[in-house]
Amino acid sequence: MKFLADMGISQRVVVWLRDQGHDATHLREESLHRLPDPEILEKARDESRVLLTVDLDFPQLLAVTRAALPSMVLFRLADQRPNSLIRRLDQFLPVRQSSRPGLCSA
């Protein structure tokens, strides 16, 4: 899978995703840490990447624009440290990869 991590996601999560064989990038790696939210969504959509975020503005932007893409993982965990996010992804990704396209079981 292809992922784009926004600024609320640790770069350690991106490194872990790469170690798992995924194509993952972080906004900071591309010097896009000040990119406005609508442009982040556009980048994820244009590159067919799943956006990783903790920011509630992104789902709101998708709802307002009625856009179906990009896909997104919104982390709403009490513990948002990198190891906690990695554990959640480790639980979610095997299920997601084995399900039919378009369906999400997390």
OpenMM code with the backbone's topology and positions (N, CA, C; nanometers):
from openmm import Vec3, app, unit

residues = "MET LYS PHE LEU ALA ASP MET GLY ILE SER GLN ARG VAL VAL VAL TRP LEU ARG ASP GLN GLY HIS ASP ALA THR HIS LEU ARG GLU GLU SER LEU HIS ARG LEU PRO ASP PRO GLU ILE LEU GLU LYS ALA ARG ASP GLU SER ARG VAL LEU LEU THR VAL ASP LEU ASP PHE PRO GLN LEU LEU ALA VAL THR ARG ALA ALA LEU PRO SER MET VAL LEU PHE ARG LEU ALA ASP GLN ARG PRO ASN SER LEU ILE ARG ARG LEU ASP GLN PHE LEU PRO VAL ARG GLN SER SER ARG PRO GLY LEU CYS SER ALA".split()
positions = [
    Vec3(0.0846, -0.1183, 0.0000),
    Vec3(0.0000, 0.0000, 0.0000),
    Vec3(0.0884, 0.1236, 0.0000),
    Vec3(0.0293, 0.2338, -0.0432),
    Vec3(0.1004, 0.3613, -0.0457),
    Vec3(0.0407, 0.4539, 0.0595),
    Vec3(0.1278, 0.5164, 0.1391),
    Vec3(0.0838, 0.6022, 0.2488),
    Vec3(0.1492, 0.7391, 0.2418),
    Vec3(0.0756, 0.8391, 0.2903),
    Vec3(0.1274, 0.9735, 0.3117),
    Vec3(0.0964, 1.0101, 0.4560),
    Vec3(0.2003, 1.0389, 0.5330),
    Vec3(0.1823, 1.0759, 0.6738),
    Vec3(0.1854, 1.2271, 0.6873),
    Vec3(0.0868, 1.2818, 0.7574),
    Vec3(0.0883, 1.4258, 0.7808),
    Vec3(0.1735, 1.4567, 0.9043),
    Vec3(0.1775, 1.5824, 0.9420),
    Vec3(0.2715, 1.6282, 1.0446),
    Vec3(0.2411, 1.5730, 1.1838),
    Vec3(0.1214, 1.5278, 1.2104),
    Vec3(0.0894, 1.4724, 1.3411),
    Vec3(0.1372, 1.3291, 1.3597),
    Vec3(0.1885, 1.2705, 1.2540),
    Vec3(0.2352, 1.1321, 1.2571),
    Vec3(0.3879, 1.1326, 1.2641),
    Vec3(0.4410, 1.0538, 1.3535),
    Vec3(0.5863, 1.0444, 1.3687),
    Vec3(0.6497, 0.9801, 1.2455),
    Vec3(0.7679, 1.0270, 1.2124),
    Vec3(0.8418, 0.9675, 1.1014),
    Vec3(0.8813, 0.8229, 1.1333),
    Vec3(0.8837, 0.7863, 1.2607),
    Vec3(0.9101, 0.6462, 1.2982),
    Vec3(0.8027, 0.5533, 1.2423),
    Vec3(0.6803, 0.6014, 1.2343),
    Vec3(0.5713, 0.5223, 1.1781),
    Vec3(0.5977, 0.4975, 1.0290),
    Vec3(0.6452, 0.5986, 0.9597),
    Vec3(0.6766, 0.5861, 0.8171),
    Vec3(0.7898, 0.4856, 0.7964),
    Vec3(0.8917, 0.4940, 0.8790),
    Vec3(1.0024, 0.3984, 0.8696),
    Vec3(0.9509, 0.2561, 0.8915),
    Vec3(0.8641, 0.2372, 0.9907),
    Vec3(0.8074, 0.1043, 1.0171),
    Vec3(0.7289, 0.0544, 0.8960),
    Vec3(0.6474, 0.1406, 0.8360),
    Vec3(0.5702, 0.1004, 0.7181),
    Vec3(0.6629, 0.0566, 0.6048),
    Vec3(0.7692, 0.1291, 0.5843),
    Vec3(0.8658, 0.0905, 0.4800),
    Vec3(0.9279, -0.0444, 0.5120),
    Vec3(0.9606, -0.0658, 0.6381),
    Vec3(1.0182, -0.1946, 0.6788),
    Vec3(0.9207, -0.3097, 0.6527),
    Vec3(0.7910, -0.2800, 0.6490),
    Vec3(0.6888, -0.3805, 0.6211),
    Vec3(0.6644, -0.3965, 0.4705),
    Vec3(0.7362, -0.3198, 0.3903),
    Vec3(0.7259, -0.3317, 0.2453),
    Vec3(0.6311, -0.2336, 0.1789),
    Vec3(0.5837, -0.1354, 0.2530),
    Vec3(0.4914, -0.0363, 0.1971),
    Vec3(0.5672, 0.0836, 0.1409),
    Vec3(0.5031, 0.1513, 0.0494),
    Vec3(0.5542, 0.2754, -0.0074),
    Vec3(0.4990, 0.3882, 0.0804),
    Vec3(0.5808, 0.4409, 0.1681),
    Vec3(0.5346, 0.5423, 0.2641),
    Vec3(0.6250, 0.6638, 0.2589),
    Vec3(0.5630, 0.7801, 0.2719),
    Vec3(0.6376, 0.9052, 0.2755),
    Vec3(0.5753, 0.9971, 0.3801),
    Vec3(0.6551, 1.0910, 0.4266),
    Vec3(0.6105, 1.1882, 0.5272),
    Vec3(0.6215, 1.3269, 0.4659),
    Vec3(0.5280, 1.4140, 0.4971),
    Vec3(0.5316, 1.5505, 0.4437),
    Vec3(0.6651, 1.6192, 0.4711),
    Vec3(0.7206, 1.5958, 0.5897),
    Vec3(0.8468, 1.6603, 0.6258),
    Vec3(0.9602, 1.6167, 0.5314),
    Vec3(0.9601, 1.4910, 0.4887),
    Vec3(1.0649, 1.4409, 0.3997),
    Vec3(1.0661, 1.5146, 0.2659),
    Vec3(0.9503, 1.5647, 0.2269),
    Vec3(0.9382, 1.6355, 0.1004),
    Vec3(0.9346, 1.7870, 0.1208),
    Vec3(0.9720, 1.8305, 0.2404),
    Vec3(0.9704, 1.9737, 0.2768),
    Vec3(0.8333, 2.0368, 0.2535),
    Vec3(0.7289, 1.9601, 0.2832),
    Vec3(0.5919, 2.0081, 0.2658),
    Vec3(0.5204, 2.0241, 0.3994),
    Vec3(0.5966, 2.0474, 0.5056),
    Vec3(0.5382, 2.0536, 0.6393),
    Vec3(0.4449, 2.1724, 0.6589),
    Vec3(0.4462, 2.2692, 0.5702),
    Vec3(0.3556, 2.3843, 0.5809),
    Vec3(0.2453, 2.3815, 0.4744),
    Vec3(0.2323, 2.2711, 0.4050),
    Vec3(0.1313, 2.2577, 0.3012),
    Vec3(-0.0083, 2.2652, 0.3634),
    Vec3(-0.0977, 2.3479, 0.3074),
    Vec3(-0.2344, 2.3567, 0.3609),
    Vec3(-0.3087, 2.2234, 0.3478),
    Vec3(-0.4011, 2.1997, 0.4388),
    Vec3(-0.4751, 2.0733, 0.4422),
    Vec3(-0.5399, 2.0362, 0.3082),
    Vec3(-0.6070, 2.1284, 0.2392),
    Vec3(-0.6674, 2.0890, 0.1104),
    Vec3(-0.5628, 2.0394, 0.0097),
    Vec3(-0.4440, 2.0966, 0.0133),
    Vec3(-0.3382, 2.0534, -0.0787),
    Vec3(-0.2787, 1.9191, -0.0364),
    Vec3(-0.2800, 1.8910, 0.0930),
    Vec3(-0.2355, 1.7591, 0.1404),
    Vec3(-0.3318, 1.6524, 0.0892),
    Vec3(-0.4612, 1.6787, 0.0998),
    Vec3(-0.5605, 1.5849, 0.0473),
    Vec3(-0.5423, 1.5647, -0.1033),
    Vec3(-0.5191, 1.6732, -0.1741),
    Vec3(-0.4987, 1.6655, -0.3189),
    Vec3(-0.3750, 1.5815, -0.3523),
    Vec3(-0.2676, 1.6025, -0.2776),
    Vec3(-0.1450, 1.5251, -0.2994),
    Vec3(-0.1710, 1.3764, -0.2772),
    Vec3(-0.2368, 1.3424, -0.1670),
    Vec3(-0.2673, 1.2017, -0.1382),
    Vec3(-0.3543, 1.1423, -0.2488),
    Vec3(-0.4532, 1.2175, -0.2931),
    Vec3(-0.5429, 1.1706, -0.3994),
    Vec3(-0.4660, 1.1516, -0.5305),
    Vec3(-0.3863, 1.2509, -0.5687),
    Vec3(-0.3108, 1.2455, -0.6945),
    Vec3(-0.2110, 1.1304, -0.6973),
    Vec3(-0.1548, 1.0965, -0.5813),
    Vec3(-0.0540, 0.9912, -0.5735),
    Vec3(-0.1123, 0.8567, -0.5301),
    Vec3(-0.2442, 0.8504, -0.5177),
    Vec3(-0.3145, 0.7284, -0.4739),
    Vec3(-0.2576, 0.6755, -0.3424),
    Vec3(-0.2408, 0.7663, -0.2464),
    Vec3(-0.1877, 0.7303, -0.1155),
    Vec3(-0.2975, 0.7373, -0.0101),
    Vec3(-0.2862, 0.6531, 0.0895),
    Vec3(-0.3732, 0.6577, 0.2063),
    Vec3(-0.3131, 0.7608, 0.3015),
    Vec3(-0.3925, 0.8579, 0.3403),
    Vec3(-0.3449, 0.9615, 0.4315),
    Vec3(-0.3510, 0.9111, 0.5751),
    Vec3(-0.2416, 0.9216, 0.6467),
    Vec3(-0.2356, 0.8888, 0.7892),
    Vec3(-0.2391, 1.0193, 0.8664),
    Vec3(-0.3320, 1.0323, 0.9603),
    Vec3(-0.3480, 1.1588, 1.0307),
    Vec3(-0.4097, 1.1404, 1.1692),
    Vec3(-0.3911, 1.2409, 1.2512),
    Vec3(-0.4606, 1.2524, 1.3794),
    Vec3(-0.5486, 1.3783, 1.3790),
    Vec3(-0.5510, 1.4467, 1.2658),
    Vec3(-0.6147, 1.5771, 1.2504),
    Vec3(-0.7596, 1.5617, 1.2039),
    Vec3(-0.8541, 1.6071, 1.2852),
    Vec3(-0.9961, 1.5972, 1.2510),
    Vec3(-1.0385, 1.6888, 1.1370),
    Vec3(-0.9536, 1.7813, 1.0961),
    Vec3(-0.9872, 1.8691, 0.9841),
    Vec3(-0.9989, 1.7911, 0.8526),
    Vec3(-0.9203, 1.6856, 0.8369),
    Vec3(-0.9210, 1.6120, 0.7111),
    Vec3(-1.0545, 1.5437, 0.6817),
    Vec3(-1.1123, 1.4690, 0.7749),
    Vec3(-1.2429, 1.4101, 0.7431),
    Vec3(-1.3502, 1.5167, 0.7200),
    Vec3(-1.3384, 1.6283, 0.7900),
    Vec3(-1.4337, 1.7364, 0.7694),
    Vec3(-1.4213, 1.7922, 0.6272),
    Vec3(-1.2972, 1.8107, 0.5804),
    Vec3(-1.2763, 1.8587, 0.4436),
    Vec3(-1.3334, 1.7612, 0.3408),
    Vec3(-1.3144, 1.6325, 0.3638),
    Vec3(-1.3709, 1.5331, 0.2720),
    Vec3(-1.5228, 1.5408, 0.2710),
    Vec3(-1.5824, 1.5570, 0.3875),
    Vec3(-1.7288, 1.5634, 0.3965),
    Vec3(-1.7825, 1.6873, 0.3264),
    Vec3(-1.7193, 1.8009, 0.3475),
    Vec3(-1.7655, 1.9268, 0.2885),
    Vec3(-1.7559, 1.9223, 0.1367),
    Vec3(-1.6488, 1.8635, 0.0859),
    Vec3(-1.6293, 1.8578, -0.0590),
    Vec3(-1.6976, 1.7367, -0.1223),
    Vec3(-1.7487, 1.6464, -0.0377),
    Vec3(-1.8137, 1.5232, -0.0833),
    Vec3(-1.7195, 1.4361, -0.1661),
    Vec3(-1.5911, 1.4470, -0.1368),
    Vec3(-1.4912, 1.3667, -0.2072),
    Vec3(-1.4862, 1.2264, -0.1480),
    Vec3(-1.4699, 1.1289, -0.2338),
    Vec3(-1.4590, 0.9901, -0.1882),
    Vec3(-1.3139, 0.9535, -0.1608),
    Vec3(-1.2233, 1.0253, -0.2200),
    Vec3(-1.0802, 0.9980, -0.2062),
    Vec3(-1.0098, 1.1235, -0.1598),
    Vec3(-0.8989, 1.1106, -0.0920),
    Vec3(-0.8204, 0.9896, -0.0715),
    Vec3(-0.8736, 0.9083, 0.0464),
    Vec3(-0.8300, 0.7831, 0.0490),
    Vec3(-0.8570, 0.7024, 0.1671),
    Vec3(-0.7767, 0.7590, 0.2833),
    Vec3(-0.8213, 0.7303, 0.4036),
    Vec3(-0.7591, 0.7927, 0.5192),
    Vec3(-0.7655, 0.6996, 0.6395),
    Vec3(-0.6608, 0.7039, 0.7194),
    Vec3(-0.6624, 0.6408, 0.8507),
    Vec3(-0.6525, 0.7549, 0.9507),
    Vec3(-0.7581, 0.7738, 1.0266),
    Vec3(-0.7629, 0.8775, 1.1295),
    Vec3(-0.7433, 0.8085, 1.2634),
    Vec3(-0.6329, 0.8385, 1.3281),
    Vec3(-0.6025, 0.7784, 1.4584),
    Vec3(-0.6669, 0.8619, 1.5681),
    Vec3(-0.7541, 0.7997, 1.6459),
    Vec3(-0.8178, 0.8652, 1.7603),
    Vec3(-0.7926, 0.7778, 1.8818),
    Vec3(-0.6674, 0.7687, 1.9194),
    Vec3(-0.6264, 0.6850, 2.0317),
    Vec3(-0.5868, 0.7731, 2.1495),
    Vec3(-0.6090, 0.7259, 2.2693),
    Vec3(-0.5659, 0.8004, 2.3877),
    Vec3(-0.4131, 0.8141, 2.3880),
    Vec3(-0.3455, 0.7102, 2.3432),
    Vec3(-0.1995, 0.7094, 2.3356),
    Vec3(-0.1607, 0.7201, 2.1889),
    Vec3(-0.1129, 0.8361, 2.1474),
    Vec3(-0.0773, 0.8569, 2.0071),
    Vec3(0.0735, 0.8580, 1.9838),
    Vec3(0.1463, 0.7960, 2.0768),
    Vec3(0.2900, 0.7828, 2.0560),
    Vec3(0.3153, 0.6859, 1.9408),
    Vec3(0.4320, 0.6969, 1.8762),
    Vec3(0.4602, 0.6130, 1.7590),
    Vec3(0.4367, 0.4639, 1.7808),
    Vec3(0.4805, 0.4089, 1.8928),
    Vec3(0.4623, 0.2651, 1.9159),
    Vec3(0.3159, 0.2255, 1.9209),
    Vec3(0.2316, 0.3119, 1.9730),
    Vec3(0.0888, 0.2842, 1.9788),
    Vec3(0.0279, 0.2848, 1.8380),
    Vec3(0.0670, 0.3815, 1.7562),
    Vec3(0.0164, 0.3875, 1.6187),
    Vec3(0.0643, 0.2669, 1.5388),
    Vec3(0.1893, 0.2288, 1.5590),
    Vec3(0.2449, 0.1128, 1.4894),
    Vec3(0.1696, -0.0142, 1.5289),
    Vec3(0.1412, -0.0313, 1.6573),
    Vec3(0.0650, -0.1492, 1.7016),
    Vec3(-0.0716, -0.1542, 1.6338),
    Vec3(-0.1365, -0.0388, 1.6252),
    Vec3(-0.2701, -0.0336, 1.5619),
    Vec3(-0.2600, -0.0655, 1.4130),
    Vec3(-0.1622, -0.0096, 1.3455),
    Vec3(-0.1435, -0.0408, 1.2039),
    Vec3(-0.1125, -0.1890, 1.1841),
    Vec3(-0.0339, -0.2444, 1.2735),
    Vec3(0.0024, -0.3855, 1.2641),
    Vec3(-0.1217, -0.4740, 1.2771),
    Vec3(-0.2198, -0.4302, 1.3536),
    Vec3(-0.3462, -0.5036, 1.3664),
    Vec3(-0.4338, -0.4843, 1.2426),
    Vec3(-0.4350, -0.3641, 1.1900),
    Vec3(-0.5255, -0.3251, 1.0831),
    Vec3(-0.4794, -0.3704, 0.9443),
    Vec3(-0.3532, -0.3552, 0.9132),
    Vec3(-0.3065, -0.3788, 0.7762),
    Vec3(-0.3266, -0.5212, 0.7263),
    Vec3(-0.2973, -0.6244, 0.8048),
    Vec3(-0.3224, -0.7598, 0.7520),
    Vec3(-0.4692, -0.7836, 0.7188),
    Vec3(-0.5588, -0.7296, 0.7982),
    Vec3(-0.7018, -0.7446, 0.7731),
    Vec3(-0.7400, -0.6687, 0.6471),
    Vec3(-0.6923, -0.5476, 0.6336),
    Vec3(-0.7246, -0.4632, 0.5185),
    Vec3(-0.6729, -0.5234, 0.3889),
    Vec3(-0.5526, -0.5770, 0.3901),
    Vec3(-0.4932, -0.6313, 0.2688),
    Vec3(-0.5634, -0.7585, 0.2236),
    Vec3(-0.6249, -0.8308, 0.3143),
    Vec3(-0.6917, -0.9551, 0.2769),
    Vec3(-0.8386, -0.9339, 0.2399),
    Vec3(-0.8929, -0.8152, 0.2658),
    Vec3(-1.0326, -0.7907, 0.2329),
    Vec3(-1.0458, -0.7459, 0.0872),
    Vec3(-1.1682, -0.7475, 0.0392),
    Vec3(-1.1935, -0.7067, -0.0984),
    Vec3(-1.1656, -0.5584, -0.1133),
    Vec3(-1.1258, -0.5146, -0.2356),
    Vec3(-1.1019, -0.3717, -0.2588),
    Vec3(-1.2262, -0.2903, -0.2237),
    Vec3(-1.2025, -0.1759, -0.1628),
    Vec3(-1.3117, -0.0863, -0.1293),
    Vec3(-1.3713, -0.1100, 0.0075),
    Vec3(-1.3383, -0.2226, 0.0694),
    Vec3(-1.3907, -0.2521, 0.2028),
    Vec3(-1.2808, -0.2332, 0.3057),
    Vec3(-1.3184, -0.1875, 0.4207),
    Vec3(-1.2210, -0.1652, 0.5279),
    Vec3(-1.2705, -0.2311, 0.6557),
    Vec3(-1.1875, -0.3128, 0.7133),
    Vec3(-1.2234, -0.3805, 0.8382),
    Vec3(-1.1190, -0.3487, 0.9428),
    Vec3(-1.1400, -0.2425, 1.0174),
    Vec3(-1.0407, -0.2075, 1.1195),
    Vec3(-1.1083, -0.1916, 1.2535),
] * unit.nanometer
topology = app.Topology()
chain = topology.addChain("A")
for resn in residues:
    res = topology.addResidue(resn, chain)
    for name in ("N", "CA", "C"):
        topology.addAtom(name, app.Element.getBySymbol(name[0]), res)
